[in-house]
Amino acid sequence: MLVEINFDGIVGPSHNYAGLSPGNLAATSNAGMTSRPRDAALEGVAKMRANLALGLTQGILLPHDRPDSRWLASLSTSYADAPPHLRAQALSASPMWAANAATVSPAPDAADGKCHLTVANLVTMAHRSHEWPETLAQLRLAFADPAFAVHEPVPAPFGDEGAANHMRLAEHHGAPGVEIFVYGESGGPFPARQRREASAAVARAHRLDPARTIFAQQSVAAIAAGAFHNDVVAVANERVLFAHELAFEDRGWLHADIARVAPWAEIVEVPADRVSLADAIASYLFNAQLVTLPDATMALIVPGEARDTPSVWAWLQDMIAGNGPIRRVEVVDVRQSMRNGGGPACLRLRVIADPAVVDPRFLVDDAKLDRIAAVIQAHWPEQIAIDQIGDPRLIERIRVARNALLNELDIVELIYT
């Protein structure tokens, strides 16, 4: 049976606030702060527990080897000798943002009946551009079954940032869907990270029906306001597209195209005169998990910042009081992650598949989350000040922590020497 599985990235022991991501206002505004990797990782575990309690199927993706000595070697340097900006880029814990790991097309959408995953190249940002080889290794372990096809990334220079710029509408998860690829042309002072050429290449690789594939431009205003990915201003689940009024450059055309290919779809749009782009982005209202619960109702899982933003919380209360398709709002605390520029949706990669064909080491229940939390408590640094990034003692602790987790989960293929 096909179900939605949320694979959450476990926040790595190198989680720090180096402010490496222009256009991500939270990340750059918190640059130089002292991070709390242990708290961040435990917040992520708590979010996964909450998903399990809602009756959802939950998986994990693992922290990458940090610092990335292979990437530094390709630049003819080492961590000890690298200049500070390369050290920070090599140490980044950004693989925690699993929404950028890959683009996923479920089997009902593909001509060959396989679930396709294309690893994102993330070439726009240096600290993320070296993630893909290890992401590919993880996905090829987790999805080794013939039910899946795992593709290498689209080549540079065509920037691809994965599922954060991809949405799917379907009458239910197991039905053939309409896939929406959102790209950027311009972002004002910030880079537009998703190229249309990359999205088109992914759609071809996934063997999608062109008649049920939509390419929509993200609005320049949204990118300029800090919506560095589409999932900061829009999210979809089954029949519902939940979006800000200013999310897309030509919303009228997009709405008409959706009505043409998916007349059963419902668009829940938040007006700009109720919630400004600034409030939507600061609260990560749309970087929420929009999920279908076991009773077939929909819930929106939002960060605490959404509750703390008056305009956002007032609109959510009005929405729930109405008769719309989203019937419930759940609040989670991912404050450490939010300060680095990502909310609940950034932390997860959605895969619609039969859990029986997924490597069980990448699926979790409460007992496995207990084991993961124990490793985090024992090994993750309590805090990382920005001036510690070059400290060899910290680097050793980070590597020991990650290896302890991989050993606990018996995913030793990913231990690098």
Buried (B, 14 or more C-beta within 10 A) or exposed (E): EBBBBBBBBBBBBBBBBBBBBBBBBBBBBBBEBEBBBBBBBBBBBBBBBBBBEBEBBBBBBBBBBBBBBEBBEEEEBEBEEBEEEBBBBBBBBBBBBBBBBBBBBBBBBBEEEBBBBBBBBBBBBBBBBBBBBBBBBBBBBBBEBEBBBBBEBBEEEBBBBBBBBBBBBBBEBBBEBBBBBBBBBBBEEBBBBBBBBBBBBBBEBBBBBEEBBBBBBBBBBBBBBBBBBBBBBBBBBBBBBBBBBBBBBEBEEBBEBBEEBBEEBBBBBBEBEBBBBEBBBBBBBBBBBBBBBEEEEBBBBBBBBBBEBEBBBEBBEEBEEEEBBBBEBBBBBBBBBBBBBBBBBBBBBBBBBBBEEBBEBBBBEEEBBEEBBEBBEEBBBEEBBBEBBBEEEBBEBBBEBBBBBBEBBEBEEBEBE
